[in-house]
Amino acid sequence: MLFDFFKPAPPAPRIQDTQQVNRLYRQWRFRILCSTLIGYALFYFVRKNISCALPAMEHDLGLTKASLGLFLTLHGVLYGISKFANGFLGDRANVRYFMPAGLILSAVMNFGIGMSGTAEAFGLFWLANGWFQGMGFPPCARALTHWFSPRERGLKFAVWNTSHSVGAALVLVLCGYLAPINWRLAFFVPAGLAVICAGFLLWRLRDTPASMGLPPVEEYAGDKPEHPDGDKESGFGPFVRRYVFGNPMIWVVAIANFFIYTVRYSFLDWGPTFLNQTRHVEIPAAGWMLFAYEVSGIIGMLISGWVTDRVFGGRGARVCFISMVCCAACVSAFWKLDSRSALVNAALLCGTGLFVYGPQALVGVIAANLATRRAAATAIGLTGLFAYMSSVLCGWGIGMMVDKCGWQPAFALFVASALIAAVLFAVAWNAYRPAR
């Protein structure tokens, strides 16, 4: 009965007027892109808000760094598993209802954290939040792949992916002011904003073009039909087994995503600590450097998406290979130069962000194109599972490594991760469409 509520919207009578079809497609594509971008940014409001509250929570709830690290790692693992599981559901769920439901449930967990008086209560709500966060990305993948054709997804996914950086940057600024007043406000206020945004999504979102009486996006865009011949009528399970789990290139880019996220989140989570302890940068200045890292990431996403569509004809793995080689160079320079110059450190951090965020955005495009829009959320969920499994390495693993051996082996790992990702993208150089 509950799943009936999330069932895809049925097709509406087909609109025959070409001018009306063109007008509605332009209107709804813009609306869907903007709404999912804003909605996913608000998922970050109820996930990344914890960063500014941690110091006060540590004292008030009696949290040790070990228990805190364990909660954060388990949250990342649960989020990755949820993203994969909900990807399978999201391919067969109505975007209009599935995404707001996930945002409301995450907001409820944040209200619970704000009212927590013990470490155990915090841990329970935080881990549950990790699961509900996994309901955010799959409906976005379904929406974008149904409303945009394969040859334009590089740029559109890149634009949409700015929601990660926009959401993270804005909530860090907001909670930076709220947490010193009372750490609980850093959960209550973002949760309230998330509930409001869920109502906005319910108003603005719709499911597929067919549910609006519009033709499939390939027909509208003059592109080739996306589904391989003979598979349009096959069951969803066999289709997923063949074009997701049976597709070696999806596994290649999923493994590459593990190493991308190892670099991305290690810099994001450990950057301020490293800068403060080894480069003697004050925490506020380190925070602004990481803000610049995120802004550079937005630029990197947009450039990578444009190059993928306009230069490489939708073959995102080629852009990812070039980007990860450049990322390895920036990480290596940041490590080996050991500069005390704020300008040099900021520039190299920006370079790392510029080159790591493009591949992070394009992995979803590659997976969606290989799996087709029918199984896009499942395929992207699989790549997301690998991405967030990296939280074990870049959270708990890096912490233990630095405690025992210092930062040198950690940076060697970051450089190696970038290079391994580059090699994997070289293997997937021509990955684009499923074999026909």
C-alpha positions in Angstrom: 0.0 0.0 0.0 2.8 2.4 0.9 4.7 1.6 -2.4 1.5 2.3 -4.3 1.8 5.9 -3.3 5.2 6.1 -5.0 4.2 4.3 -8.2 5.2 6.1 -11.4 2.6 8.5 -12.8 0.5 6.9 -15.6 0.9 8.2 -19.1 -1.4 11.1 -20.0 -3.0 11.4 -23.5 -0.4 12.3 -26.0 -0.2 16.0 -27.1 -0.2 16.2 -30.9 0.5 19.9 -31.4 4.2 20.3 -32.1 4.4 23.9 -30.9 2.8 23.0 -27.6 5.1 20.0 -27.2 8.2 22.2 -27.7 6.8 24.9 -25.4 6.0 22.4 -22.6 9.3 20.6 -22.9 11.3 23.8 -22.6 9.2 24.9 -19.6 9.3 21.6 -17.8 13.0 20.8 -18.4 14.0 24.0 -16.8 11.6 23.5 -14.0 12.7 19.9 -13.3 16.4 20.9 -13.4 16.1 23.8 -11.0 13.7 22.0 -8.6 15.9 18.9 -8.3 19.0 21.1 -7.9 17.4 23.1 -5.1 16.0 20.0 -3.5 19.3 18.1 -3.4 21.1 21.1 -2.0 18.6 21.0 0.9 19.5 17.3 1.5 23.0 18.7 2.2 21.5 21.1 4.7 20.4 18.1 6.8 23.6 16.1 6.3 26.6 18.5 6.3 25.2 20.7 9.1 26.8 18.4 11.7 30.4 19.8 11.0 29.9 23.1 12.8 28.0 21.5 15.7 30.6 18.7 16.5 32.8 20.6 19.0 29.9 21.5 21.2 28.2 18.1 20.8 31.4 16.4 21.8 31.3 18.2 25.2 27.5 18.1 25.8 26.9 14.5 24.8 30.2 13.1 26.1 31.3 11.9 22.7 34.8 10.7 22.2 36.6 11.2 18.9 36.7 7.4 18.4 32.9 7.1 18.9 32.3 10.2 16.7 34.5 8.8 14.0 32.7 5.5 14.1 29.3 7.2 13.8 30.5 9.3 10.9 31.9 6.3 9.1 28.8 4.1 9.7 26.6 7.0 8.5 28.6 7.1 5.2 28.4 3.4 4.7 24.7 3.3 5.4 24.2 6.2 3.0 26.0 4.4 0.3 24.0 1.2 0.8 20.8 3.2 0.9 21.7 5.1 -2.3 22.1 1.8 -4.0 18.9 0.2 -2.6 16.8 3.3 -3.2 18.3 3.5 -6.7 16.6 0.2 -7.5 13.3 1.6 -6.1 13.8 5.1 -7.5 13.8 3.8 -11.1 10.2 2.7 -10.5 9.0 5.5 -8.2 7.3 8.8 -8.9 9.9 11.6 -8.6 7.2 14.0 -7.4 6.6 12.1 -4.2 9.7 10.0 -3.6 12.2 13.0 -3.3 10.0 15.1 -0.9 9.4 12.0 1.3 13.2 11.4 1.7 13.7 15.1 2.6 11.0 15.1 5.2 12.3 11.9 6.8 15.8 13.3 7.0 14.4 16.5 8.5 12.6 14.4 11.2 15.9 12.7 12.0 17.6 16.1 12.4 14.9 17.3 14.8 15.6 14.1 16.7 19.3 14.8 16.9 18.6 18.4 18.1 16.5 16.9 20.9 19.1 14.2 21.8 20.5 14.2 25.3 22.8 11.1 25.0 25.5 9.9 22.6 23.3 6.8 22.0 20.3 8.8 20.9 22.4 11.0 18.6 24.0 7.9 17.1 20.6 6.3 16.4 19.1 9.4 14.7 22.3 10.1 12.8 22.5 6.6 11.4 18.8 6.6 10.4 19.5 10.0 8.7 22.2 8.3 6.7 19.6 5.8 5.3 16.9 8.4 4.5 19.6 10.6 2.8 19.8 7.8 0.2 16.4 8.8 -1.0 17.7 12.1 -2.4 19.8 11.2 -5.4 17.8 8.3 -7.2 14.7 10.5 -8.0 17.1 13.2 -9.4 18.7 10.6 -11.6 15.4 9.4 -12.8 14.2 12.9 -13.5 17.3 14.0 -15.4 17.5 10.9 -17.6 13.9 11.1 -18.5 13.9 14.8 -19.4 17.3 15.1 -21.0 18.8 13.0 -23.9 22.2 11.2 -23.6 24.0 13.7 -25.8 23.1 16.7 -23.5 23.4 15.0 -20.1 27.0 15.9 -19.6 26.4 19.6 -19.1 22.9 19.2 -17.5 24.3 16.7 -14.9 27.2 19.1 -14.3 24.8 22.0 -13.7 22.7 19.8 -11.4 25.8 18.6 -9.5 26.6 22.1 -8.4 23.9 21.4 -5.8 26.5 19.4 -3.8 28.8 22.4 -3.5 26.1 25.0 -3.2 24.3 23.0 -0.4 27.6 22.2 1.5 28.9 25.8 1.3 25.6 27.5 2.3 24.9 25.2 5.3 28.5 25.6 6.6 28.0 29.4 6.5 24.5 29.2 8.1 25.5 26.7 10.9 28.8 28.6 11.5 26.6 31.3 12.9 23.9 29.0 14.6 26.2 26.6 16.4 28.0 29.1 18.6 24.5 30.2 19.9 23.4 26.7 20.5 24.5 23.6 18.7 20.9 22.3 18.6 19.9 25.2 16.3 22.3 23.8 13.7 19.9 20.9 13.4 16.5 22.5 14.0 16.9 25.4 11.5 18.1 23.3 8.6 15.4 20.7 9.3 12.8 23.4 9.2 14.1 24.7 5.9 14.1 21.1 4.6 10.4 20.6 5.4 9.6 23.9 3.6 11.6 22.7 0.6 9.8 19.4 0.6 6.5 21.3 0.1 8.2 23.3 -2.7 9.3 20.0 -4.5 5.8 18.6 -4.2 4.5 21.7 -6.0 7.2 22.0 -8.6 8.1 18.4 -9.6 6.4 16.0 -12.0 7.4 12.5 -13.0 8.2 11.7 -16.6 7.4 13.4 -20.0 4.9 10.7 -20.7 2.9 11.6 -17.5 2.6 15.1 -19.0 1.4 13.9 -22.4 4.8 14.5 -24.0 6.9 12.2 -26.2 10.0 10.4 -25.0 13.0 12.8 -24.7 14.9 11.0 -27.5 12.0 11.7 -29.9 11.8 15.3 -28.8 15.6 15.8 -29.1 15.9 14.0 -32.4 18.2 11.4 -30.8 18.4 7.6 -31.4 16.1 5.5 -29.2 17.9 4.8 -25.9 16.7 1.3 -25.2 18.5 -1.5 -26.9 16.4 -3.4 -29.5 14.4 -6.2 -28.0 14.6 -4.9 -24.5 11.8 -2.4 -24.3 9.3 -4.9 -23.1 11.6 -7.1 -21.0 11.0 -7.2 -17.2 12.9 -4.6 -15.1 14.8 -7.3 -13.2 16.3 -9.0 -16.3 17.0 -5.6 -17.8 19.0 -4.4 -14.7 20.9 -7.7 -14.5 22.0 -7.3 -18.1 22.6 -3.6 -18.5 23.8 -2.7 -14.9 25.2 -5.7 -13.1 26.3 -7.5 -16.3 28.0 -4.4 -17.8 31.7 -4.5 -17.0 32.1 -0.8 -17.8 29.7 0.2 -15.0 31.7 -1.8 -12.5 34.9 -0.1 -13.8 33.5 3.5 -13.3 32.0 2.4 -9.9 35.4 1.3 -8.7 36.9 4.5 -10.1 34.3 6.5 -8.1 35.6 4.9 -4.9 39.0 6.5 -5.5 37.5 9.8 -6.6 35.6 10.1 -3.3 38.7 9.1 -1.4 40.4 12.2 -2.7 37.4 14.5 -2.6 36.2 13.7 1.0 39.7 13.3 2.4 40.5 16.9 1.4 37.1 18.1 2.5 37.1 16.4 5.9 40.8 16.5 6.8 41.8 19.7 5.0 41.2 22.1 7.9 43.0 19.8 10.3 46.0 19.4 8.0 46.3 23.1 7.2 46.1 24.0 10.9 48.5 21.4 12.3 51.1 21.3 9.6 50.9 24.6 7.6 49.9 26.7 10.7 46.8 28.1 9.0 44.1 29.4 11.4 40.8 27.5 11.3 38.8 30.4 9.9 41.3 30.9 7.1 41.3 27.1 6.5 37.5 27.2 6.3 37.7 29.8 3.6 40.3 27.8 1.7 37.9 24.8 1.7 35.1 27.2 0.6 37.3 28.1 -2.4 37.9 24.3 -3.0 34.1 23.9 -3.3 33.7 26.9 -5.6 36.5 25.6 -7.8 34.7 22.3 -7.9 31.6 24.0 -9.3 33.7 25.5 -12.1 35.3 22.1 -12.7 31.9 20.4 -13.0 30.6 22.9 -15.5 33.7 22.9 -17.7 33.8 19.0 -17.6 30.2 18.8 -18.6 30.6 21.2 -21.5 33.7 19.5 -22.8 32.0 16.0 -22.5 29.1 17.1 -24.6 30.8 19.5 -27.1 34.2 17.9 -27.5 33.9 14.2 -26.8 30.3 13.6 -27.9 29.1 12.5 -24.5 32.0 10.2 -23.7 32.7 11.4 -20.2 35.4 8.8 -19.3 37.8 10.7 -21.5 37.3 14.0 -19.6 37.6 12.0 -16.3 40.9 10.5 -17.3 42.5 13.9 -18.1 41.0 15.4 -15.0 42.3 12.7 -12.6 45.8 12.9 -14.0 45.7 16.7 -13.4 44.2 16.1 -10.0 47.1 13.8 -9.1 49.6 16.5 -10.1 47.8 19.1 -7.9 47.7 16.8 -4.9 51.3 15.9 -5.4 52.4 19.5 -5.6 50.3 20.4 -2.5 52.0 17.6 -0.6 55.6 18.0 -1.8 55.9 21.8 -2.0 55.1 22.0 1.8 54.5 25.7 1.3 53.7 28.2 4.1 52.2 30.6 1.6 48.4 30.9 2.0 48.2 31.9 -1.7 50.1 28.8 -2.9 48.1 26.5 -0.6 44.8 28.0 -1.7 45.7 27.8 -5.4 46.7 24.1 -5.1 43.5 23.3 -3.2 41.5 25.1 -5.9 43.3 23.0 -8.5 42.5 19.8 -6.7 38.8 20.8 -6.4 38.7 21.9 -10.1 39.9 18.5 -11.3 38.2 16.1 -8.8 34.7 17.5 -8.9 34.3 17.1 -12.7 34.8 13.3 -12.6 32.6 13.1 -9.6 29.8 14.6 -11.6 30.5 12.7 -14.8 30.5 9.2 -13.2 26.7 9.5 -13.0 26.4 10.5 -16.6 28.6 7.6 -17.8 26.6 5.1 -15.7 23.2 6.6 -16.8 24.1 6.5 -20.5 25.3 2.8 -20.2 22.2 1.7 -18.3 19.8 3.9 -20.2 17.1 6.0 -18.5 15.2 2.8 -17.6 17.8 1.8 -15.1 19.8 5.0 -14.6 19.0 5.4 -10.9 20.0 1.8 -10.2 23.3 2.2 -12.1 24.1 5.5 -10.4 23.1 4.0 -7.0 25.7 1.3 -7.6 28.4 3.9 -8.3 27.3 5.8 -5.2 27.6 2.7 -3.1 31.3 2.4 -4.1 31.7 6.2 -3.5 30.5 6.2 0.1 32.2 2.9 1.0 35.3 5.1 0.7 34.2 6.8 3.9 35.7 3.9 5.8 39.1 4.7 4.2 39.0 8.5 4.2 37.4 8.8 7.6 38.4 6.1 10.1 41.3 4.8 8.0 43.0 8.1 7.4 42.5 9.0 11.0 44.3 5.9 12.2 47.0 6.3 9.5 47.8 9.9 10.5 47.8 9.0 14.2 50.3 6.2 13.7 52.4 7.3 10.7 51.8 11.0 10.1 50.6 12.8 7.0 53.2 11.5 4.5 51.6 8.0 3.8 48.1 9.7 3.7 49.2 12.0 0.9 50.9 9.1 -0.9 47.5 7.4 -0.7 45.7 10.4 -2.1 48.0 10.7 -5.1 47.8 6.9 -5.7 44.0 7.1 -5.6 43.8 9.8 -8.2 46.2 7.8 -10.5 44.2 4.6 -10.0 41.0 6.4 -11.0 42.8 7.8 -14.1 43.8 4.2 -15.2 40.3 2.9 -14.7 38.9 5.8 -16.8 41.4 4.9 -19.5 39.9 1.4 -19.5 36.4 3.0 -20.0 37.7 5.4 -22.6 35.0 4.6 -25.2 32.1 3.8 -22.7 28.9 5.6 -23.9 25.9 3.5 -24.9 24.9 -0.1 -24.3 25.7 -2.5 -27.1 22.8 -3.1 -29.5 
